[in-house]
Amino acid sequence: MNNNQHFTEADWKLFRKKIAVWQEAYMEKLVREYMDLLSEDGNPADKFWALEKRIKKDKQKTGVVVDMRRSMMIQNILQLLGEGAITLDDLDGFSHKLREAVGFIRNHGGI
């Protein structure tokens, strides 16, 4: 089944509008976590390399960089939810069809 059948054109427009806000909030959260990591007691070199490893991992997350193809929207939303970048409450305003599809996939592992 085509993922595009699970959302409307309005959903796609809303996603495009919200993604930057969601990513900014998620990156702000990451920055606070990085500051906490750097503020811990310990060897500066250890902290540096721990931060480098963390940033390398985090910059691959959808909350930081997103594949903005329409066909990827549902997958992107699922990844954002899984990363903690958004919550189900952030999907308020999206169609019932989209929210239902996301809920089904999360609960059953597929469409």
N, C-alpha and C positions, 0 to 999 in steps of 0.2 A: 504494500500500500504506500502511496506517495505521501511523504510527510507534509507536503503543501496542502493536502486535503484536510489537515487538522488545524488550520488557522485561516483567518480572513486577511484581506488586503489591509484593513484597519489594524489588525494585529501586527503586521509587518511594519507599518508606518509607526506604530507605537513602540515597537521594539527598537527601531532605528533611532527614535527620539530618546528612549530611556537608557540605551546601552552605555552611552558616554557618562551619564550620571552614575550608573551602577559601577562602572569601571573606576571612576574617580573615587567613589566612596570605598571601594575595595582596595585600591592602591593606597589610600589614606590609612586604612587599617593595617596594611602591610608595612607601611613606613613606621607606624607606631610600634609594630612588632620588631622591626629592625632596630629602632632606637632602644627598645628594651634589651635586645640582644647585645648591642654595643655598650650599654650601661652596666651590664653585669660585671662582677669581678672576674678577673682572669687575664690570661696572657693576650696581649694585643694581636699577636699573629694568629692565635687560635680564633679570636673573635672575627678578625678579618676574613679568614678562610671559611668560617661558618657562615658569615654573611654572604660571601661570594657564592657559596654552594646554594644557599637559600634563594638568592636572587636568580640564579641560573634556573632553579626549579620553578620559582614563582612566575618568571616571565613567559613561561609556556602555558600558563593557565588562561582560561577564557576571560577571567576577571581582569586580565592585563591586556591580552591581545585576542581579538576575535576574528573569525572567518565570517565576513559579512555577506555571505551568500544566503539568499532566501531559503534555499534547500537545507541550510544548516541551522535555521532558527530554533527549531524544537531541540535539537542536540545542544545548541549553545545554551538555551535556557536550562536544560538538564545539567549541563556542566557547571553553570553559574550556581545553581542550587546546590550541587554536590560540593562545590568549593566553599560554600558559605558566602559567596559574593552577593546573593539575593536570597530572599525567603519567599515562600508561597504568597505572603501578603503583598509582595512586590508585583505580583501578577494581577492584582486588582486593576480593572480597566481593560484587561484583555478579554477576548470572547470566551464564553462558556466552553465552546468547542476546544479551544486551545488549552484552557485550564484542565478540562476533562482528559485530554490526550496526555498532558504532562503528568497528571495524577496517575493515570493508568500505567504509563510507562514506568514511573517510579515504583509503583506497587507490584507490577508484574514483569518488569524487565524487558518489555517489548510491546510493539503495537499489534 
